[in-house]
Structures are given as structure tokens and as C-alpha cells.
Amino acid sequence: MFDEKLQQIKAGGLYRHLKYLQSPQSAHVKMAGEDFLMLSSNSYLGLCADDRLTQAACDAIEQYGTGSGGSRLTTGSYDIHKKLEEEIAAFKGTEAALVFNTGYMANVGAISAIADKNWVIFSDRLNHASVIDGCRLSGAEIVVYAHCDPADLESKVTQHPGRQGLIVTDGLFSVDGDIAPLPQIVEIARRHGLLLMVDDAHATGVLGDNGGGTAEYFGLQGGIDISMGTFSKALASEGGFVAGKRALIDYLTNTARSFIFSTALSPATIAVSLAALDIVRTEPALRKTLLAHCAWLRAKLRAVGFAVPDHPTPIISIVLGRPDVAVDFSERLMERRIFISAIRPPTVPAGTSRLRINLMATHTKDDLTQALSCIEDVGRELGVIKA
């Protein structure tokens, strides 16, 4: 049975295999003993190999040991967990916050705890899989609105008058690199008395003057009821969080199953998140460098013939259509020691397979120039751009 299913996956150009790194997630990585230019990592600020984070982990192990020993509601809560939650609440401008083991668990746990079969959830068509799964687990009626389309959202909200409901959207979408039109979404939520949840996994540490995410980018820090984010991307650690009013956080502490029934993150991981958060708040030059890299590479890719959208984010997608073309493009880049992953269904809709480039603040202009040259060469080989 499984052999047949695997053959079907392979025939559709959707088979995946693991690649094993032998070094930190940095601008350059080691794989099979060779150097690759990494352009697919979510470590946007390049902090995974930062000595300050490594030292924070070592210091925490020295003080607390390795594992946490239990769930947060039994034996696994430490003072360092409390400190991180206080710091996140201050960072996001909310009353409180709650740390989950992953961003996936934060979304699934929060949405399924907040909504039930009597609710209606309005979800952007391109929301992350964890948002979709949380909506399904809640048992609520799910209404999908067109991607980043406030007019379609408004139309669908008005079809459910008086319903208890939630609007949920990614802040920075992880595949296309576009940003949700939060000002319009906030206005719709307020006018119709709906809760608003924003998944800011990819925006936290990246967007906003202080790295606070999409709400800060738009000056809407007080307009988001439920702010979700992760430590595993720009903050180079592990885990996710939900921030909001104290009553919301106390409620999730007592009802979110992915929080209640999981062993807590280790103190060392929490210490790394704290150290990274301090860097995000105090070193804005990292974000400025990152976004400057993004603007430069986008402009150069468009200049050589790639249809690349103009978004002010470190995620750049080159849509190729067929999965086999995306895989071939990625493999040819790998032969040139350029690590850019092919993104295929079910991560993206059928017919939109692509390369996704994720930039880091620690890339150099030489890195980007090398990548551009190789991407252009392969694009011409495959007929994606004119020879």
C-alpha cells in the first residue's frame, strides 16, 4: 500500500527527501562535507550561530540542567519561562503572553480552545497549515476569504450577521512574502464585533521599527486581539507564543490542549529566546541590512527577467508552475552549491510550484551577487527567462 502511494507521489514530482546539514544555520552551511550558500533558512537575522545565544544556552544548562522534566502545569515551569512570557508581552504591547512548544502548537491550541461549533471563523485562503488545522479542530464553521482581499472578507462577514466569530490571517505570508492588509482587516473586525488573530511567525523580529511584527509595521499594536508568533525564525530558537489580554492567556493556560499536555521547552531553549529577543530590540541595524538585501535582490531578479513581486520582506518567490521544473531548478542550483528549496503542493496550490528564497541579514553582497548569477544561468538553461 505505501509503496503504491509513494510511487504516486514520485510520479507527480512531489517526493521529498531530507538533506542533512553539518553546521549551524548560517549564510553558508556544510552538507556532505561541502560548503553551500544557504538561501532557504528562516533564520532571517542570522542569529543561529551567534555566540551570545550559544553562551545563553550554556549558562542555562549550567544553572537548570537539560530537560524541563514535565508539562508547565505539573513540574515543568521555571522562572525563566515566566520571564520570557513577560518580555514577549512587553515586546508585543499586550497584557500577557503564553509560550508553546512550537508555532504549530500555538495556532492549533489557541484556535481550537477559543472557537467551537457555535462560532464562525473567517480565514485567509493562503493561511499557514497550522491555522487551517486549528480551525478544523475547533469544530467552528469555516469561511475562507480570497487572499489578502478585504472586500471579499467584508462580503462574507456580512453574510453571517450576529455570529460569534474570529478573523484569522497570517501577518507575513511565508510562501509569497506578502503582507496582510491589516488596517482594513482591523476595521472590519471592529465594526462587526469579531475577534482578530494574526499569525506573525515570519514577521516577528523582521517587520516594524522594533521588530514587533505586522501590527507594529502598520502602527496597530493595540488593534490585534490575539497575536501569535514564533521563536524559531528570526529569533533563532524554538517555540511559539500567543500574546493578548490577561484573561485570554489565563483561559488558554487552562484550555489549550497542545499547551496542557506537552512537556515544557527546556530552560536552555528559553534562555536562547530571551537573548535573541534582546538582540532584536537593541540592534535594528540587522533588520535594516536584511530588508536592504531583499530590495536589492528583488530588483536584480526582475531586471534579468524573473516575475518577482515587489514585497518589502525577506521571502522571495519565483513561481515556476510545474513541480518537476521547480525540483530541476533547485537541483541545478545545488550542483552550483546554492541551497534554494523547491516548494510544491501541498505547501502551495497546484500549478504554483516555485523556488522560495529566504534571505539573512548576515548574507554579504558577494553572496547575493553569486546567487543572482547562478539563478540567472539556470533560469536561461531551463527557458524560464529568455536566453
C-alpha positions in Angstrom: 0.0 0.0 0.0 2.7 2.5 1.0 4.8 1.6 -2.0 2.0 2.4 -4.4 1.3 5.7 -2.6 5.0 6.6 -2.8 5.1 5.9 -6.5 2.1 8.2 -7.0 3.9 10.9 -5.0 7.1 10.5 -7.1 5.1 10.4 -10.4 3.6 13.8 -9.5 7.0 15.3 -8.8 6.1 15.7 -5.1 8.5 13.3 -3.5 10.7 14.8 -0.8 13.8 13.7 1.0 15.8 15.0 3.9 19.0 16.9 3.5 21.4 16.7 6.4 23.4 19.8 7.5 26.7 19.5 9.4 26.9 23.1 10.6 24.8 25.9 12.1 22.1 27.6 10.1 24.2 30.4 8.7 24.7 32.2 5.4 27.0 29.3 4.5 26.4 25.7 5.6 28.2 22.4 5.4 26.5 19.5 3.8 28.2 16.2 2.8 31.4 18.0 3.8 31.0 20.8 1.2 30.1 24.5 1.5 26.7 25.7 0.3 25.4 29.2 0.2 22.2 28.9 2.2 19.2 30.8 0.8 16.3 28.8 2.3 16.7 29.3 6.1 14.1 31.1 8.2 17.0 32.4 10.4 16.3 35.9 9.0 18.7 37.8 11.2 21.4 35.1 11.0 21.5 34.5 14.8 21.6 30.7 14.8 25.4 30.8 15.2 25.6 33.9 17.3 28.0 33.5 20.2 25.7 35.3 22.6 22.9 32.8 22.0 25.2 29.9 22.4 26.5 31.3 25.7 23.0 31.8 26.9 22.2 28.2 26.3 25.3 27.0 28.1 24.6 29.3 31.1 21.1 28.0 31.4 22.2 24.3 31.2 24.8 25.1 33.9 22.0 26.6 36.2 19.0 24.4 35.3 20.3 21.3 33.6 18.9 20.0 30.3 15.3 18.9 30.2 12.3 20.6 31.8 11.0 17.4 33.5 7.3 17.9 32.9 4.5 19.9 31.5 4.2 23.6 32.5 1.2 22.8 34.8 2.9 20.0 36.6 6.6 20.3 37.2 8.0 21.9 34.0 7.6 25.7 34.7 10.7 27.6 35.6 11.2 31.3 36.5 12.9 31.7 33.1 9.6 30.7 31.3 7.8 33.4 33.3 10.5 36.0 32.4 10.2 35.2 28.7 6.4 35.5 28.7 6.7 38.9 30.5 9.3 40.0 27.9 7.1 38.9 25.0 4.1 40.7 26.4 6.1 43.9 26.7 7.5 43.4 23.2 4.1 42.9 21.6 2.4 45.6 23.7 -0.1 43.2 25.4 -1.1 42.4 29.0 0.3 38.8 28.9 1.7 36.0 26.8 1.9 32.2 26.8 4.8 30.1 25.4 4.0 27.0 23.4 6.5 24.3 22.2 6.1 25.2 18.5 4.3 27.8 16.4 2.2 25.0 15.0 1.1 24.0 18.6 0.4 27.7 19.4 -2.0 28.0 16.4 -3.7 24.7 16.8 -4.0 25.0 20.6 -5.2 28.6 20.6 -7.8 28.4 17.8 -9.3 25.1 18.9 -9.6 26.4 22.5 -11.2 29.8 21.6 -13.7 28.7 19.0 -16.3 25.9 19.0 -19.2 24.7 16.8 -21.2 27.8 17.6 -18.5 30.1 16.1 -17.7 31.1 12.6 -14.0 31.6 11.6 -13.1 33.8 8.6 -9.7 32.5 7.3 -7.5 33.8 4.5 -7.2 31.3 1.7 -3.4 31.1 2.0 -3.1 30.9 5.8 -0.5 28.5 7.2 -1.4 24.8 7.6 -1.3 25.2 11.4 -4.0 27.9 11.2 -6.1 25.7 8.9 -5.7 22.7 11.2 -6.6 24.8 14.3 -9.8 25.9 12.5 -10.8 22.4 11.7 -10.1 21.1 15.2 -12.3 23.8 16.7 -15.4 22.5 15.0 -16.4 26.0 14.0 -17.9 26.9 10.7 -15.0 27.9 8.5 -15.4 30.6 5.8 -12.4 31.1 3.5 -12.0 34.5 2.0 -9.9 35.4 -1.0 -6.2 36.0 -0.2 -5.5 39.5 1.2 -8.9 40.7 -0.1 -10.7 42.9 2.5 -13.7 43.4 0.1 -14.3 39.6 -0.1 -13.8 39.4 3.7 -16.3 42.1 4.3 -18.8 40.5 1.9 -18.5 37.1 3.7 -18.7 38.6 7.2 -21.9 40.4 6.3 -23.4 37.0 5.3 -23.1 35.9 8.9 -24.6 38.7 11.0 -24.6 38.5 14.7 -22.5 35.4 14.8 -19.7 35.0 17.4 -16.6 34.9 15.3 -12.9 35.1 14.6 -10.9 36.5 11.7 -7.5 34.9 11.4 -4.8 35.8 9.0 -1.0 35.4 8.6 0.7 38.7 9.0 3.6 38.0 6.7 2.7 35.1 4.4 5.5 32.5 4.3 5.4 31.5 0.7 4.8 34.7 -1.3 6.3 37.1 1.2 3.4 39.4 1.0 1.8 41.3 4.0 -1.8 41.1 5.1 -3.7 44.4 4.7 -4.1 44.7 8.5 -5.6 48.2 8.6 -8.6 47.2 6.6 -9.0 43.8 8.4 -8.8 45.5 11.8 -11.5 47.9 10.8 -13.8 45.1 9.6 -13.2 43.1 12.8 -14.1 46.1 15.0 -17.2 47.1 13.0 -18.6 43.6 13.1 -17.6 42.8 16.7 -15.3 39.9 15.7 -12.0 38.8 17.3 -8.9 39.2 15.2 -5.9 36.8 15.4 -2.7 37.4 13.5 -0.1 34.7 12.9 3.1 36.7 12.9 5.6 33.8 12.8 7.6 35.2 9.9 7.1 38.9 10.8 8.3 38.8 14.4 11.8 40.2 14.6 11.6 41.3 10.9 8.9 43.9 10.4 8.3 47.1 12.4 10.8 49.7 13.8 11.5 47.4 16.8 10.9 44.1 15.1 7.4 43.8 16.7 5.8 42.4 13.6 3.0 43.2 11.3 0.9 45.2 13.8 3.9 47.4 14.6 4.7 47.8 10.8 1.2 49.3 10.4 1.1 51.2 13.7 -1.7 48.9 15.0 -0.2 47.5 18.2 -3.5 47.9 20.1 -5.7 46.5 17.3 -4.9 42.8 17.5 -6.8 40.6 20.0 -4.7 37.5 19.6 -1.1 37.9 18.4 0.8 34.6 17.6 4.5 34.3 16.8 7.4 32.0 16.9 11.0 32.0 18.3 12.2 29.6 15.6 12.7 32.0 12.8 14.2 35.5 13.3 14.9 34.7 16.9 16.9 31.5 16.1 15.5 29.4 18.9 12.4 27.1 19.3 8.8 27.5 20.3 5.8 29.7 19.7 3.7 32.1 21.7 0.3 33.7 21.9 0.0 37.3 23.3 -3.1 39.2 24.3 -5.2 40.2 27.2 -4.6 38.6 30.6 -8.0 36.9 30.6 -7.2 35.3 27.2 -3.8 34.0 28.3 -5.3 32.6 31.6 -8.0 30.9 29.6 -5.5 29.3 27.1 -3.4 28.1 30.0 -6.4 26.2 31.2 -7.8 25.0 27.9 -5.3 24.8 25.1 -4.6 21.1 24.8 -1.3 21.5 23.0 0.0 23.5 26.0 -1.5 21.4 28.8 -0.4 18.0 27.5 3.2 18.8 26.4 6.4 18.7 28.2 7.8 22.2 28.6 10.6 23.6 26.5 14.0 23.2 28.1 15.4 26.2 30.1 18.3 26.4 27.6 15.9 26.9 24.7 14.0 29.6 26.7 17.3 31.3 27.5 18.2 31.5 23.8 14.9 33.1 23.0 15.4 35.7 25.7 18.9 36.5 24.4 17.6 36.7 20.8 14.7 38.9 21.8 17.2 41.4 23.4 19.2 41.5 20.2 16.1 42.1 18.1 15.1 45.1 20.3 18.6 46.6 20.6 20.1 46.0 17.2 17.8 47.5 14.5 20.7 47.5 12.0 20.2 43.8 11.5 16.7 44.4 10.2 17.8 47.3 8.0 20.5 45.2 6.4 18.1 42.3 5.9 15.5 44.4 4.2 18.1 46.2 2.1 19.4 42.8 0.8 15.8 41.9 0.0 15.2 45.1 -2.1 18.5 44.7 -3.9 17.9 41.1 -4.9 14.3 41.6 -5.9 15.2 44.4 -8.2 18.1 42.4 -9.8 15.9 39.3 -10.3 13.2 41.5 -12.1 15.9 43.1 -14.2 17.1 39.8 -15.6 13.6 38.7 -16.4 12.0 36.9 -13.4 8.5 37.8 -12.5 9.1 38.6 -8.8 6.5 40.6 -6.7 7.7 43.7 -5.0 7.2 43.0 -1.3 9.4 44.6 1.4 10.1 41.3 3.1 13.0 38.7 3.1 10.9 36.0 1.3 11.2 36.0 -2.5 9.3 33.5 -4.6 10.0 32.6 -8.2 6.9 30.8 -9.4 7.6 28.1 -12.0 4.3 26.2 -12.2 5.1 22.5 -12.5 6.7 20.7 -9.6 9.2 18.9 -11.8 10.5 22.2 -13.1 10.9 23.6 -9.6 12.8 20.5 -8.5 15.0 20.5 -11.6 15.8 24.2 -11.0 16.6 23.6 -7.3 18.8 20.6 -8.1 20.8 22.5 -10.7 21.4 25.3 -8.2 22.5 22.6 -5.7 25.1 21.5 -8.2 26.4 25.0 -8.1 26.4 24.9 -4.3 23.4 27.2 -4.0 20.8 25.9 -1.5 17.3 27.1 -2.5 14.4 24.7 -1.9 11.7 23.8 -4.3 8.2 24.5 -2.8 5.5 22.2 -4.1 1.9 21.1 -3.2 0.5 20.7 -0.7 2.6 23.6 0.7 1.3 25.7 -2.3 -1.7 25.3 -4.6 -1.4 23.0 -7.7 0.2 24.8 -10.6 2.2 27.3 -8.4 5.3 25.3 -7.5 8.3 27.6 -7.0 11.6 28.4 -5.6 11.5 30.2 -2.3 14.5 32.4 -1.4 14.8 33.4 2.2 17.5 36.0 2.9 19.5 36.6 6.1 21.0 39.8 7.5 24.4 38.0 7.5 24.5 37.4 3.8 27.1 39.6 2.0 26.7 41.5 -1.3 29.1 38.9 -2.7 26.8 36.1 -1.6 23.8 37.8 -3.3 25.8 38.5 -6.5 26.9 34.9 -6.7 23.3 33.6 -6.1 21.9 36.0 -8.7 24.4 34.8 -11.3 23.6 31.2 -10.7 19.8 31.7 -10.6 20.0 33.6 -13.9 22.2 30.9 -15.5 19.8 28.1 -14.5 16.8 30.2 -15.5 18.2 30.6 -19.0 19.1 26.9 -19.2 15.5 25.9 -18.4 13.9 28.5 -20.5 12.3 30.2 -17.5 13.8 33.5 -18.7 14.9 34.4 -22.2 18.4 33.3 -23.3 
